[in-house]
Amino acid sequence: MRFVTHRTALIALFTAAAGTRAWPLAAAVPPAEELGKLNYDIEWRLIHAGTVVIEAGESSGRVKIDSAGLVSTLFKVDDTYTVSYTQGFCAAGTLLDAREGKRHRQTTVTYDRDQGVAMLTERDLIKNEARASAQTEIPRCVHEVLGAILTLRGTPLEPGQSKQVPMSNGRHSAQVRVDAHEREEVRTPAGVFKTVRYEAGLMNGVVYQRKGRVFVWLTDDEKRIPVRIRVRLSFPVGTVTLQLQKEESK
């Protein structure tokens, strides 16, 4: 039942961001204060499994993930992901506070642009002990989950086009291929949107080891908001879908 943990939800959000270029695009991206708040419903096997809320500022941001309903009864998830970034939304550091079931773990990633490395540490806050550490080489500007979502708005890809994008989660770093597939009309709780569907190849050992496919639908307008995000994983997880529930302006 751990399909709603931070790993799956953040993979989905990371994919939504993957349409960004490898270099800063701050001048092309709408000001961060115009992003407002994006609220998503998490759906798994036709049931409401939880919510994801994204908020962003000019130099930092926050993603909140909560399980709901039957899923929450079986396995409670209460995760908070915060990030700081430099100009162009290049990653500077992230902190993931994950309360999942009986576990409470905290994962920190520091992106050292001068040394060209990302360093990850994970602690078990209940046992007060280190759980894991990792280090990976990165380019001078690399994007994590939220910073990449912000830059995405300034990087439209037409159907048939693709990009190679530098991505890192602190454990692994790679050039991720993003393909624009086709235009589609998408219905979500927030309304009906004209979109472009993208696929990002960041799973299957590229950045994330789990096998699967990830798709994102972005509005086909100047706002380019991710209104649907879908992760197709192998048994027993299956398909997890994030759908925009509402957009709030600041």
C-alpha positions as CSV (number, residue, x, y, z in Angstrom):
1,M,0.0,0.0,0.0
2,R,3.0,2.3,0.0
3,F,2.1,3.7,-3.5
4,V,1.3,7.1,-1.9
5,T,4.7,7.5,-0.2
6,H,7.0,10.4,-1.1
7,R,9.0,8.3,-3.5
8,T,6.1,7.7,-5.9
9,A,4.5,11.1,-5.5
10,L,7.8,12.9,-5.9
11,I,8.7,10.9,-9.0
12,A,5.4,12.1,-10.5
13,L,6.2,15.7,-9.6
14,F,9.7,15.3,-10.8
15,T,8.5,14.2,-14.1
16,A,6.2,17.1,-14.4
17,A,9.3,19.2,-14.2
18,A,11.4,17.4,-16.7
19,G,10.5,19.5,-19.7
20,T,13.0,22.2,-18.5
21,R,16.3,23.0,-20.2
22,A,19.7,22.3,-18.8
23,W,20.6,26.0,-18.4
24,P,18.9,28.8,-16.4
25,L,15.7,30.3,-17.9
26,A,14.8,32.7,-15.2
27,A,14.0,35.5,-17.7
28,A,11.5,33.2,-19.6
29,V,9.7,31.9,-16.5
30,P,6.7,33.8,-15.0
31,P,7.6,35.4,-11.6
32,A,7.4,32.9,-8.8
33,E,4.8,35.0,-7.0
34,E,2.4,34.3,-9.8
35,L,2.5,30.6,-9.3
36,G,0.0,30.5,-6.4
37,K,-0.8,27.1,-4.9
38,L,-1.6,23.9,-6.9
39,N,-3.7,21.2,-5.2
40,Y,-3.8,17.7,-6.6
41,D,-5.9,14.6,-5.8
42,I,-4.0,11.3,-5.8
43,E,-6.0,8.4,-7.4
44,W,-5.1,4.7,-7.2
45,R,-7.3,1.9,-8.6
46,L,-10.2,4.3,-8.9
47,I,-10.1,5.4,-5.2
48,H,-9.1,8.7,-3.6
49,A,-5.7,7.9,-2.0
50,G,-4.5,11.3,-0.9
51,T,-3.5,14.9,-1.8
52,V,-0.5,16.8,-2.9
53,V,-0.1,20.6,-2.5
54,I,2.7,22.7,-4.2
55,E,3.6,26.2,-3.1
56,A,6.5,28.2,-4.5
57,G,8.4,31.4,-3.7
58,E,11.2,33.2,-5.4
59,S,14.0,31.2,-3.7
60,S,12.2,28.4,-2.0
61,G,9.3,26.1,-2.2
62,R,7.2,23.4,-0.5
63,V,5.4,20.2,-1.4
64,K,3.0,18.6,1.1
65,I,1.8,15.0,0.6
66,D,-0.9,13.4,2.7
67,S,-2.7,10.0,2.4
68,A,-6.5,9.9,2.8
69,G,-9.5,7.5,3.2
70,L,-8.9,3.8,3.2
71,V,-5.3,4.2,2.2
72,S,-4.6,6.4,5.2
73,T,-6.2,3.9,7.5
74,L,-3.9,1.1,6.2
75,F,-0.8,3.2,5.9
76,K,-0.7,6.8,7.0
77,V,1.5,9.2,5.0
78,D,2.4,12.7,6.1
79,D,5.4,14.0,4.1
80,T,6.8,17.6,3.7
81,Y,9.4,18.4,1.1
82,T,11.1,21.8,1.1
83,V,13.7,23.2,-1.3
84,S,15.9,26.2,-1.7
85,Y,17.3,27.2,-5.1
86,T,19.5,29.8,-6.7
87,Q,18.9,32.0,-9.8
88,G,17.4,29.9,-12.6
89,F,15.9,27.6,-10.0
90,C,19.1,25.6,-9.8
91,A,19.0,23.3,-6.8
92,A,20.8,24.4,-3.6
93,G,19.3,22.1,-1.0
94,T,16.3,19.9,-0.1
95,L,14.8,18.5,3.1
96,L,12.2,15.7,3.1
97,D,10.5,15.0,6.4
98,A,8.7,11.7,5.9
99,R,6.2,10.3,8.4
100,E,5.1,7.0,6.8
101,G,3.3,4.3,8.9
102,K,5.4,3.9,12.0
103,R,8.5,5.5,10.4
104,H,9.7,9.0,10.7
105,R,12.8,9.7,8.5
106,Q,14.5,12.9,7.4
107,T,16.4,13.1,4.1
108,T,18.7,16.0,3.3
109,V,20.4,16.7,0.0
110,T,23.0,19.5,-0.5
111,Y,23.8,20.5,-4.0
112,D,27.4,21.9,-4.1
113,R,27.7,23.7,-7.5
114,D,31.3,24.7,-7.0
115,Q,32.5,21.1,-6.2
116,G,30.0,19.6,-8.7
117,V,28.5,17.1,-6.3
118,A,25.2,16.3,-4.6
119,M,25.4,14.8,-1.1
120,L,22.5,12.9,0.5
121,T,22.0,11.9,4.1
122,E,19.0,10.1,5.6
123,R,18.3,9.8,9.4
124,D,15.8,7.7,11.3
125,L,14.3,10.3,13.8
126,I,12.6,7.6,15.9
127,K,15.9,5.7,16.5
128,N,18.0,8.8,16.2
129,E,20.5,7.1,13.9
130,A,21.9,7.5,10.3
131,R,20.2,5.3,7.8
132,A,21.9,6.1,4.5
133,S,24.2,8.4,2.7
134,A,25.1,8.9,-1.0
135,Q,27.0,11.3,-3.3
136,T,26.7,11.9,-7.0
137,E,28.4,14.2,-9.5
138,I,26.2,17.0,-10.9
139,P,26.6,19.8,-13.5
140,R,26.8,23.4,-12.2
141,C,23.0,23.8,-12.6
142,V,20.9,20.8,-11.9
143,H,17.2,20.6,-11.1
144,E,15.3,18.8,-8.4
145,V,11.6,18.4,-8.1
146,L,10.2,21.8,-7.5
147,G,12.8,24.0,-9.1
148,A,12.4,22.1,-12.4
149,I,8.6,22.5,-12.2
150,L,9.1,26.3,-12.0
151,T,11.4,26.4,-15.0
152,L,9.2,24.1,-17.0
153,R,6.8,27.0,-17.6
154,G,9.4,28.7,-19.8
155,T,10.3,25.7,-22.0
156,P,7.4,24.7,-24.3
157,L,8.0,21.5,-26.4
158,E,5.8,20.8,-29.4
159,P,4.6,17.3,-30.2
160,G,7.4,15.3,-31.8
161,Q,10.2,17.3,-30.0
162,S,12.4,16.1,-27.2
163,K,15.0,17.4,-24.8
164,Q,17.9,15.9,-22.8
165,V,17.7,17.4,-19.2
166,P,20.1,17.1,-16.3
167,M,18.3,15.7,-13.2
168,S,19.3,14.6,-9.8
169,N,17.7,13.2,-6.6
170,G,20.9,13.2,-4.5
171,R,21.5,9.5,-5.1
172,H,21.7,9.5,-8.9
173,S,22.3,12.1,-11.6
174,A,21.6,11.7,-15.3
175,Q,20.5,13.3,-18.5
176,V,16.8,12.6,-18.8
177,R,15.1,12.4,-22.1
178,V,11.7,14.1,-22.3
179,D,9.4,13.5,-25.3
180,A,6.3,15.6,-26.2
181,H,3.7,13.2,-27.5
182,E,0.4,14.8,-28.6
183,R,-2.2,17.4,-27.8
184,E,-5.2,16.1,-25.7
185,E,-8.2,17.5,-23.9
186,V,-8.1,16.5,-20.2
187,R,-10.9,16.6,-17.6
188,T,-9.9,17.0,-14.0
189,P,-11.7,18.2,-10.8
190,A,-10.4,21.7,-11.6
191,G,-12.1,21.7,-15.1
192,V,-11.4,20.8,-18.7
193,F,-8.1,21.8,-20.2
194,K,-6.4,21.7,-23.6
195,T,-3.0,20.1,-22.9
196,V,0.2,18.5,-24.4
197,R,1.1,15.1,-23.1
198,Y,4.8,14.4,-22.3
199,E,6.8,11.4,-21.2
200,A,10.0,11.5,-19.2
201,G,12.4,8.6,-19.1
202,L,13.7,9.1,-15.6
203,M,12.8,5.6,-14.3
204,N,14.2,2.1,-15.2
205,G,17.6,2.9,-13.7
206,V,18.1,6.4,-15.2
207,V,17.5,8.4,-12.0
208,Y,15.0,6.1,-10.2
209,Q,15.7,2.4,-10.1
210,R,12.0,1.3,-10.1
211,K,10.7,0.1,-13.5
212,G,7.9,2.2,-14.9
213,R,6.7,5.0,-17.2
214,V,5.8,8.5,-16.3
215,F,3.5,10.9,-18.1
216,V,2.5,14.5,-17.6
217,W,-0.2,16.7,-19.2
218,L,0.6,20.5,-19.3
219,T,-1.9,23.1,-20.3
220,D,-1.4,24.2,-23.9
221,D,-1.3,28.0,-23.0
222,E,1.1,30.5,-21.5
223,K,0.6,29.2,-18.0
224,R,1.7,25.6,-18.8
225,I,0.4,24.1,-15.6
226,P,0.7,20.3,-15.0
227,V,-3.0,19.3,-14.6
228,R,-2.5,15.5,-14.7
229,I,0.5,13.4,-13.8
230,R,0.5,9.6,-14.2
231,V,3.1,7.0,-13.0
232,R,2.6,3.5,-14.4
233,L,4.5,1.0,-12.2
234,S,4.7,-2.8,-12.2
235,F,2.7,-5.1,-9.9
236,P,1.7,-4.7,-7.1
237,V,1.6,-0.9,-7.3
238,G,0.1,-0.3,-10.8
239,T,-1.0,3.2,-11.9
240,V,-1.0,6.3,-9.7
241,T,-2.5,9.5,-11.0
242,L,-2.3,13.0,-9.7
243,Q,-5.1,15.3,-11.0
244,L,-5.4,19.1,-10.4
245,Q,-8.1,19.7,-7.9
246,K,-7.8,23.5,-7.8
247,E,-5.3,26.4,-8.4
248,E,-5.1,29.2,-5.9
249,S,-3.7,32.6,-6.6
250,K,-1.6,34.4,-3.9
